[in-house]
Amino acid sequence: MAAATAPSSNRPVRKMIAQNKKARHDFLIVDTFECGVVLMGTEVKSLRLGRASLIDAFATIDNGEVYLHNVHIPEYAFGSWTNHTPRRVRKLLLHKGEILRLIGKIKESGLTLVPLSLYFVEGKVKVELALAKGKKTYDKRQDMAKRDADREISRVLGRRAKGRTD
């Protein structure tokens, strides 16, 4: 049976499990990586039910390996004694070159690793990991002011297009 692909492209379809929407608000995203995750069987079953939370999640690099912390995957309801711990540390799968590049960027410029989303691609669980820089409070206010200004401009242009001048 052929794999499900998006129409008009050869990229596999992503089935979203969880997103960290606050990460894009709190951090300036510099670069993103797609990583595999080492999981137990009951974790995958729980994820197939669409149950996970990336709130307060982050990644670290220890001894040349990347680990994901504070991701909450609830216990599988039909699991037995083999059930997993909901907030255990999970290993991420990246190529050695990518890990070395991440280590260099984190040490050089004070960046951090933040998971943006958790999803299935062709039956495998993937994490979109972002190399990010924390925003200051005034940066967030500037972003909100710019968004409000853009919204007002589009409103005025829409009124003009309709022939209104109120």
C-alpha positions in Angstrom: 0.0 0.0 0.0 1.4 3.4 -0.9 2.2 6.0 1.8 -0.1 8.9 2.3 1.3 12.0 0.7 0.2 15.5 0.5 -1.5 16.4 -2.8 0.8 18.1 -5.4 4.0 17.2 -3.5 6.1 14.3 -2.5 6.3 15.3 1.2 4.6 12.9 3.6 1.6 14.1 5.5 2.1 15.2 9.1 -0.5 14.1 11.6 -0.2 16.7 14.4 -0.2 15.4 18.0 0.7 18.5 20.0 2.0 22.0 19.5 3.9 24.5 21.7 2.2 27.7 20.5 3.7 29.7 23.4 7.2 28.9 22.1 6.8 31.1 19.0 5.6 33.9 21.3 8.4 33.6 23.9 11.3 32.8 21.6 12.8 34.1 18.3 13.2 31.0 16.2 16.6 30.8 14.5 16.6 27.3 13.0 14.5 24.2 13.1 15.3 20.4 13.0 13.2 17.3 12.6 14.1 14.7 15.2 13.0 11.2 15.9 12.1 10.2 19.4 13.0 7.0 21.4 9.7 5.9 22.9 8.2 2.9 24.7 5.2 1.0 23.3 2.6 2.5 25.7 3.9 6.0 24.9 3.2 5.5 21.2 -0.3 4.1 21.9 -1.0 7.1 24.1 0.2 9.5 21.4 -2.0 7.8 18.8 -4.9 8.9 21.0 -3.6 12.4 20.5 -2.7 12.9 24.1 0.5 14.9 24.8 1.6 18.3 26.1 4.7 20.3 25.2 4.1 23.0 27.9 7.4 23.9 29.6 9.3 21.3 27.5 13.0 21.9 26.5 15.9 19.9 25.1 19.5 19.5 26.4 22.7 18.1 25.0 24.5 15.7 27.4 27.6 13.7 26.4 26.9 14.3 22.7 23.3 13.2 22.8 20.1 15.3 22.7 17.4 14.7 25.4 13.9 16.0 25.6 12.7 17.1 29.1 9.2 17.9 30.6 7.1 16.5 27.7 4.0 15.0 29.3 2.7 11.9 27.6 -0.1 10.5 29.9 -0.1 6.8 30.8 -1.9 4.5 28.4 -5.3 3.7 30.0 -5.2 0.0 28.9 -1.5 -0.5 29.8 -0.3 -3.0 32.4 2.7 -3.0 34.6 4.7 -2.0 31.5 3.2 1.5 31.5 5.7 4.4 31.2 6.3 7.4 33.4 4.5 10.4 32.0 7.3 13.0 32.3 10.4 10.8 31.7 13.4 12.1 29.8 13.4 11.0 26.2 16.3 10.7 23.8 16.1 12.4 20.5 17.6 11.0 17.3 19.7 13.4 15.2 22.8 12.9 13.0 26.1 13.5 14.7 26.9 16.4 12.4 23.6 18.1 13.4 24.4 17.6 17.1 27.9 19.1 16.7 26.4 22.1 14.9 23.8 22.5 17.7 26.5 22.3 20.4 28.5 25.0 18.6 25.6 27.4 18.2 24.4 26.9 21.8 27.8 27.6 23.3 28.6 30.5 20.9 25.5 32.6 21.1 23.4 31.5 24.2 20.6 29.9 22.2 18.3 27.2 23.6 16.5 24.1 22.2 12.7 24.2 22.3 10.3 21.7 20.9 7.7 23.3 18.6 5.5 20.4 17.7 5.1 16.6 18.1 3.6 14.7 15.1 3.5 11.5 13.1 5.2 11.1 9.8 4.6 7.7 8.1 3.8 6.1 11.4 6.9 7.4 13.2 6.8 10.1 16.0 8.8 13.2 15.2 9.6 16.4 17.1 10.2 19.7 15.4 13.0 21.1 17.5 13.9 24.8 17.3 17.1 26.6 18.0 15.7 29.7 19.7 16.7 32.9 21.4 14.5 34.1 24.3 12.6 37.3 23.7 12.6 40.2 26.1 9.3 41.8 27.3 9.8 44.8 25.0 10.3 42.5 22.0 6.9 40.9 22.7 5.2 44.3 23.0 6.8 45.4 19.7 5.5 42.2 18.0 2.0 42.8 19.3 2.1 46.4 18.2 3.2 45.4 14.7 0.5 42.8 14.5 -2.2 45.3 15.6 -0.9 47.9 13.0 -0.9 45.3 10.2 -4.5 44.3 11.2 -5.6 47.9 11.1 -4.0 48.5 7.7 -5.7 45.4 6.2 -9.1 46.7 7.6 -8.7 50.1 6.0 -7.6 48.6 2.7 -10.6 46.2 2.8 -13.0 49.2 3.4 -11.4 51.1 0.5 -11.8 48.1 -1.8 -15.5 48.0 -0.9 -15.9 51.7 -1.7 -16.3 52.8 1.9 -14.5 55.8 3.4 -15.8 55.8 7.0 
